[in-house]
Amino acid sequence: MCGIAGLFGNNWNQAQLAAAVGSQRHRGPDADGVWFSPSKRAGLGHNRLSIIDLSEAGRQPMSNHDGWLQIAFNGEIYNYLELRAELSDYPFRSHSDTEVILAAYERWGERCLDRLIGMFALLIWDEREQKLFAARDRFGIKPLNYHLKADGSLAIASEIKALFAAGVAAEPDEIAWANYLNAGLYDHSPRTFWRGINSLPAGFCLTWQAGEMSISRWYDLSERSGKAFDQRHEAEVREEYLALLKDSVRLRFRSDVPVGINLSGGLDSSTLLGLVHAVQGAESDVKAFTFVTGDANYDELPWVRQMLSRTNHPSVVCKLNVGEIPHLAESVQRHQDEPFGGLPTLAYACVFERARQEGVIVLLDGQGMDEQWAGYDYYQTAVASGCGSVGVVQGTKDRPVKPECLQLEFRGLAEEFRAPQPFSDRLRNLQYRDAVFTKIPRALRFNDRISMRASTELREPFLDHRLFELALRQPPERKLRDGASKLLLRNIAAELMPQKLSEASKRPVQTPQREWLRGELRDWAAAQIEIALHGWGASWLDAKAVRAVWQQYLAGEGDNSFYVWQWINLGLMNQQ
C-alpha cells in the first residue's frame, strides 16, 4: 500500500514531482522515490508502505530487468506468487508483487490486468514507446486522480492534494457540489469536487502518449457476471462460493507485517471471523478491532464479545469520544480532500490509528456483502413495490438532502443521474448501481483515505471480483425471502460459525451522529455551518433557509442528519 504520482509532458519540473510525493508521505512513510525519464517527458514518484518484500529490492519506482519499463504501484496483488510461478523464466530481482506486475505487463501487455487478483492503481511508463499506461482495479479500492492541461501535459496521483502540490489550481467544481447538495450524489462519476480534476473510474485504464490521452474500460461487473441466472442446485453454488471465500481470505493474509481484522456485530463480521478460523485454524490469534462511542443504542461491542468469547483473538476497543471530534474532523478532512461520511468515518479513523499503535499494519474488513446479497432494507422495498430510487438512504424516512436551502440558479447546475440497468430484473440493477456508482465507491474512498492517514493498509476480501460475479448470477430467492435477506450467505455463516450467535440489527450508521449534532456538538456544528455560509460556497446556499432548517433540526425534527453534515463538511473544506 503506497502513494503514487506521475507528471508527463513538457511543462512540469522535478520540484513539482517532489512536492507531489511529499504531500502523500502519510501513504508511505517507509521510503520515498522518484524517477525521471532521460527524455524529460515523464516522471514517476512513490511513497512506500512496506508490506511485501521489506528489503531495498522492493523500492519504487521500479524498472524491469533491462530498464525500458518503469512502474509506480499502489495496492496489493494477492495472487502474485502464482503469477510469479507462471512467469518463472523472468529474471526476478526481488520478492515483491510489484515486479510481478512488470513481468506480467512485459509478457501479456494490458491484458495482464485480467490475471490480477487484488487492489491496485498503477502507472507504467514505456521508455521505448514514450507511453504511459495507467489502470485502476475492478472496484476502485485504490484511488487514481488526474488533471490534463490544455497543452496535453498530464498530472496523475493517488490523492488530489498531490495534484495541488504539483501546481494544479484548487478551484471548486460547482457542478459536483450541486450534485452533492441537491441530490446527495457523489463518487458516481469521474467528476471530483475540484474543477479540472477527475478520478479514473474503477475498472478503467488510461494511456497517454505525446500529449494525447485515451480512457477505456477493461472490466465491467455486469458483463463478467452475465445476464443469465445460475440454474445450478443451491448446494453446488454454496460450495463454490464458500471455497472462493476461503481462498479470498487466505490470499489476503499474505503479508510480511502483522495483520488484524475489523469486527462489528453483524453477519458480515461473523462470516469474516469464521473464514479466518477456516483459513488459519481455530487457534488464530490475530487482533480484532472494534469502534465504540459509549452509547449503548449504537455500540455493537456486546455482539463482538459474544463472537470472540470462544476464540484466542485479542479484542481491541477503539472509542470515539465526542470531545475529540472537532480536531479529528479537521484532520480527517485534510486527508479526504472531498466530502466524507460523517461521524462513522471519524469512528473508523480511530480504528486505524489504534491499529498502527498496536503494531498492526494491515486490517481486513467486511465491505461488500450487503451489495452482493441484497442486505439493505430498500432492496426488499424496491423489489416488493416495483420501484427503487437512486436517492434512497438506508434506515431513514425523510429526504436526506434539503434542496430548498440552495439558491435556485445553483440547483440548476445539478446533473441528472440514472445508473445503467444492464440486467432484466430490478434487484440486480439496484445491486449493480450500489456496487459501481453509489455505496461502494463512496465507502472505498472514505476508507482508503482514513486508513492511509494512519499509514495502514485496508484489505477487502469480500470485494474479490470472483465472489461478486458469482453472487450477481444468483436468482432473487437466494437473496431475499419472507422479509429475510442475504439468505445464502446466512447459510454459509451458520456453517462457518456453528455456535448460535445473536446479531445486531441492521442500521445505516453505528454512531449517535444525530444526537451529538443536536447536543454536545451543536455549537461546533453551528460554527461550521456559519463558515460554509460565509465561505467560497456562500453563493450556493440560501442562508436564511439554512439557518431556519438548522433550528428545526435542533428542535428535534427529522430522522436523519445527512444534510446537516453536508453543510458542516462544506465548512470544514473552507478551512483547508
Secondary structure by P-SEA (a helix, b strand, c coil): cccccccccccccaaaaaaaaaaaccccccccbbbbbccccbbbbbbbccccccccccccccccccccbbbbbcccccaaaaaaaaacccccccccaaaaaaaaaaaccccccccccccccbbbbcccccbbbbbbcccccbbbbbccccccbbbbcccaaaaaaacccccccaaaaaaaaacccccccccccccccccccccbbbbbcccbbbbbbccccccccccccccccaaaaaaaaaaaaaaaaaaaaccccbbbbbbcccaaaaaaaaaaaaacccccccbbbbbbcccccccaaaaaaaaaccccbbbbbbbbbccaaaaaaaaaaaaaccccccaaaaaaaaaaaaaaaacccbbbbbccccccccccaaaaaaaaaccccccccccccccccccccccaaaaaabbbbbcccccccaaaaaaaaaaccccaaaaaaaaaaaaaaacbbbbbccccaaaaaaaaaccccccccccccaaaaaaaaaaacccbbbbccccccccaaaaaaaccaaaaaaaaaaaaaacccccccaaaaaaaaaaaaaacccccaaaaaaaaaaaaaaac
